[in-house]
Amino acid sequence: MFALLAMAGDLGGSTGPGIVGMMKEKTGDNIQAGLFFGGIFPVTLIIFLVIFNMMKEKK
């Protein structure tokens, strides 16, 4: 279990900055656009956590 959690953390730690850099290059070296795309993932995670918590409370 700990190995899977460590692997998921390493994967997230390497793909997140890669996505930011890739989007920065595609938008003409606009770092703000790259960081915007990097910020989408944590916001999406929080939204899904709230939705799942609301579904759990309904049961």
N, C-alpha and C positions, 0 to 999 in steps of 0.2 A: 504494500500500500504506500509506504513512504517513497519507494522508488518511482511509482507512478506520479505521485505529487511532485517530486523533484524534477521529473522529466517534463511535466506540464509547466512548471515554473521556468525551466530553462527554455522551453519552446516559446513561451510568452515573452521572456526576456530577450530573445533573439529576433523574433518576428516583429515585435512592436517597433523597435527602432528602424528595422528594415523597411517597414511599411511607411513610416514617417519620411525616411530618406527617399524612397521611391516616389512618393507623392510630391515631395519638394522638388525633385527633378522634373516631374511631369508638368508642374505648374510654373516652370520658369524660375527655379530657385527661390520660390516664395516659401519661406520657412513657416509662416503663419498658416498657410494652407496645409502643409505637412503635419503640423501639430494639431490642426483641427481634425484631420482624419485619424490621428493617433488618439485623440480624446473621445472619439465616437465609441470605442470599445468599452471603456469604463462606464460611460453613461448607459450604454445598452445593458451592461451587466447589472447595474443598479435598478433599471426599469424591470428587468426580468425577475430580479430578487423580490421586488415589491409585488409584482403580479403573482409569483409563486406563493409568497407569504399570504396574500389575500385569498388565494385558492385554498390554501391549507386551513385557514381560519373558518372557511365556509363549511368544511366537513364536520 
